[in-house]
Amino acid sequence: MRLVPVVLAAALALAATLVAAARADTMAPVLALKQKQFGTVLATPKHLALYTWNRERDFKVRCTGSCAKQWPPLLVAKGARVPMHVAGVMGDLGSVVRPDGARQLTLDRRPLYTYSGDGPGEVKCNGVDGWFVVRVH
């Protein structure tokens, strides 16, 4: 008779673990962040502004190597599901496979990047060499 409470406790622990894992898999990879200079912008959960590059309007990744060091791509964790929509964000999220095989998050089929010189809540390179912060409407 003592086996029943042990099995029940183990089953509850397993269920809690699976629920937490499911939430992590579908957790929103971006959010709408109020920024004083640009209004509401798209950002990572750590409040780093996200940018797109005008040279990548055709759903192809061109920012690799030294470019990707300066403009780190927003990568999707292996096995993670990308929600198509996030509250407060207009457009469709998705992903594209980078030349190195990693998956990168996209908004309306445009790859998303952070800028290595930005801190949380900062936008330092809007309009530089075809890079633009993603404004949320």
PyMOL commands that set and color helices and strands:
alter all, ss='L'
color gray80, all
select helices_A, chain A and resi 3-26+54-56+66-70
alter helices_A, ss='H'
color red, helices_A
select strands_A, chain A and resi 31-35+39-43+51-53+75-76+93-97+103-107+110-111+131-133
alter strands_A, ss='S'
color yellow, strands_A
deselect
rebuild
show_as cartoon
